[in-house]
Amino acid sequence: MKIKTCFILTVAGLLFYCGSSIAKELSELSINVQKMIYLAQQNKAVEASNVYKDFKNSEIKEFAQYLEENPGSLPPFYFVVISDFIYKTDKDKAVFFYNFGKARAIEDTRMCKDKSAMQQLFVYGMMAPDTVKYMQSKASESGYINNVFNKVIEWDNKYTNRVSPIWACYHGVSAVSSVPELLPESEFANIKADVHSMLLKSAQRAKKSPQGYSEGKN
């Protein structure tokens, strides 16, 4: 019991800068979910993923709710990870989760000096095959992808407090031998605007193409 209490206090203290409301929410989560969040905040993606693999359905649901209520608290990669679980009960929400996570990940990888960090994006579709397949089947419907991407942009603009993009840089080749670095912060706004423009263009292509949306063209 002492270990459990100590762990909760450690996590709450570490994340105090995020605000007392988030700390309070963390303390109400199950220990496994708290552990994964702690590891994710430390950019320990492999360790966090190992914890996630052992989640019960109730813990995955709890983690999904935490992400939805605190979208800027963890690397956006985790929205992609969770999307196929969301798909089981809410397909359209899963599509939104996937695209919000991927869009922010695109922004973050572009903010890295090492452009090889962007290579991680190629495997995102493999992490959520059911969600991606459903999205592609719906893409030819008038306005579907456009509505999803507009909501992604809305959330991206709304939730400005977000985890540092440095997480993405640890997946670049140079991270093996040196400390990852970000581009100057003055370039971030233009990168974000460029990704938003790319999303809207992708939506327009989906409306015009008989095949609808193609994941590879993002």
C-alpha positions in Angstrom: 0.0 0.0 0.0 2.9 2.3 0.8 4.4 1.7 -2.6 1.1 2.5 -4.3 0.7 5.7 -2.4 4.3 6.7 -3.1 3.9 6.1 -6.8 0.8 8.3 -7.0 2.6 11.1 -5.2 5.6 10.8 -7.5 3.5 11.0 -10.7 1.4 13.9 -9.3 4.5 15.8 -8.3 6.2 15.2 -11.7 3.2 16.6 -13.6 2.4 19.4 -11.2 3.4 22.0 -13.8 0.5 20.7 -16.0 -2.0 22.1 -13.5 -3.7 20.8 -10.3 -6.8 19.6 -12.2 -4.7 17.2 -14.3 -2.8 16.0 -11.2 -6.1 15.3 -9.5 -7.3 13.3 -12.5 -4.1 11.3 -12.6 -4.5 10.3 -8.9 -7.9 8.9 -9.8 -6.6 6.6 -12.5 -5.6 3.0 -12.0 -1.9 2.3 -11.2 -1.1 0.7 -14.6 -2.5 3.7 -16.5 -0.6 6.1 -14.2 2.5 4.1 -14.9 2.1 4.3 -18.7 1.5 8.0 -18.5 4.6 8.5 -16.4 6.7 6.5 -18.9 5.2 8.4 -21.9 6.0 11.7 -20.2 9.6 10.6 -19.9 9.8 9.8 -23.6 10.2 6.1 -22.8 8.0 4.8 -25.7 9.1 1.2 -25.6 8.5 0.8 -21.8 5.2 2.6 -22.1 4.1 0.3 -25.0 5.0 -2.7 -22.9 2.7 -1.5 -20.1 0.0 -0.8 -22.6 0.2 -4.4 -24.0 -0.9 -5.8 -20.6 -3.8 -3.4 -20.2 -7.2 -4.8 -19.4 -10.0 -3.4 -21.5 -11.1 -1.2 -18.6 -7.6 0.3 -18.4 -7.5 1.0 -22.2 -10.9 2.7 -21.9 -9.6 4.7 -19.0 -6.5 5.7 -20.9 -8.5 6.7 -23.9 -10.7 9.0 -21.8 -7.6 10.6 -20.2 -6.2 11.3 -23.7 -9.5 12.8 -24.8 -9.7 15.1 -21.8 -6.0 16.0 -21.9 -5.0 15.9 -25.6 -1.8 17.9 -25.1 -0.4 16.0 -22.1 1.3 13.1 -24.0 3.1 12.6 -27.4 0.4 12.4 -30.1 1.6 9.0 -31.0 -0.6 7.6 -28.3 -3.8 8.7 -30.1 -2.7 6.5 -33.0 -2.0 3.6 -30.6 -5.4 3.8 -29.1 -7.5 4.3 -32.2 -8.2 0.7 -33.1 -9.5 0.0 -29.6 -11.8 3.0 -30.0 -12.9 1.6 -33.3 -14.6 -1.3 -31.6 -17.3 0.9 -30.2 -17.1 4.2 -32.2 -15.6 4.0 -35.7 -15.8 7.7 -36.5 -14.2 8.7 -33.2 -11.4 6.3 -34.0 -10.8 8.0 -37.3 -10.6 11.3 -35.5 -8.2 10.0 -32.9 -6.0 8.5 -35.5 -5.9 11.6 -37.6 -5.4 14.0 -34.7 -2.5 12.0 -33.4 -0.9 11.6 -36.9 -1.3 15.3 -37.7 0.4 16.4 -34.5 3.1 13.8 -35.0 3.7 15.2 -38.5 4.1 18.6 -37.0 6.4 17.4 -34.3 8.6 15.4 -36.6 9.0 18.4 -38.9 10.2 20.4 -36.0 13.2 18.1 -35.6 16.5 19.0 -37.1 17.0 15.4 -38.1 14.5 14.8 -40.9 14.9 11.1 -40.6 12.6 11.4 -37.5 9.7 11.5 -40.1 10.3 7.9 -41.1 8.3 6.8 -38.0 5.1 8.1 -39.7 5.2 5.3 -42.3 4.3 2.7 -39.7 1.3 4.6 -38.2 -1.2 3.0 -40.5 0.0 -0.5 -39.5 -0.8 0.4 -35.9 -4.4 1.0 -36.6 -5.3 -1.1 -39.7 -9.0 -1.3 -38.9 -9.4 2.4 -38.4 -7.5 3.2 -41.6 -9.5 0.7 -43.7 -12.7 2.2 -42.4 -11.6 5.7 -43.1 -10.7 4.8 -46.7 -14.1 3.2 -47.2 -15.8 6.4 -46.0 -13.6 8.8 -47.8 -15.6 8.9 -51.0 -18.6 10.1 -49.1 -19.1 13.8 -49.6 -17.4 15.8 -46.9 -16.4 13.0 -44.6 -12.6 13.5 -44.6 -13.1 17.2 -44.9 -15.2 17.2 -41.6 -12.6 15.0 -39.9 -9.7 17.1 -40.9 -11.4 20.3 -40.0 -12.1 19.0 -36.5 -8.4 18.0 -36.3 -7.4 21.5 -37.2 -9.9 22.9 -34.7 -8.4 20.8 -31.8 -4.9 21.6 -32.9 -5.6 25.3 -32.6 -7.7 24.9 -29.4 -5.3 22.8 -27.3 -2.1 24.9 -27.5 -0.5 23.5 -24.4 1.2 20.4 -25.7 4.1 18.2 -24.9 7.5 19.2 -26.4 8.0 17.9 -29.9 11.4 16.7 -28.8 9.8 13.3 -28.3 9.6 12.8 -32.0 13.3 13.6 -32.5 14.3 10.5 -30.5 13.1 8.4 -33.4 15.6 9.9 -35.8 18.8 8.3 -36.9 21.1 10.9 -35.3 19.5 10.2 -31.9 21.6 7.0 -31.7 24.9 8.9 -31.4 23.9 12.4 -30.3 21.2 14.4 -28.3 18.3 15.2 -30.6 17.7 18.8 -31.4 14.7 20.9 -32.5 14.6 23.6 -35.1 14.2 27.2 -33.8 10.8 27.8 -32.2 10.2 30.7 -34.5 9.6 28.1 -37.3 7.0 26.1 -35.4 4.0 28.3 -36.4 4.8 28.0 -40.1 5.2 24.2 -39.8 1.8 23.9 -38.1 0.2 26.1 -40.8 1.7 24.0 -43.5 0.4 20.8 -42.0 -3.1 22.3 -41.8 -2.9 23.3 -45.4 -1.8 19.7 -46.3 -4.8 18.2 -44.5 -7.3 20.4 -46.3 -5.7 19.6 -49.7 -5.9 15.9 -48.8 -9.6 16.3 -48.1 -10.1 17.9 -51.4 -8.3 15.1 -53.2 -10.5 12.5 -51.4 -13.6 14.3 -52.7 -12.4 14.3 -56.3 -10.9 10.8 -56.4 -13.1 7.7 -57.0 -10.9 5.8 -54.6 -11.4 8.3 -51.9 -8.7 8.9 -49.3 -5.2 7.4 -49.7 -3.2 7.0 -46.5 0.1 7.2 -48.4 -0.6 10.7 -49.8 -0.6 12.5 -46.4 
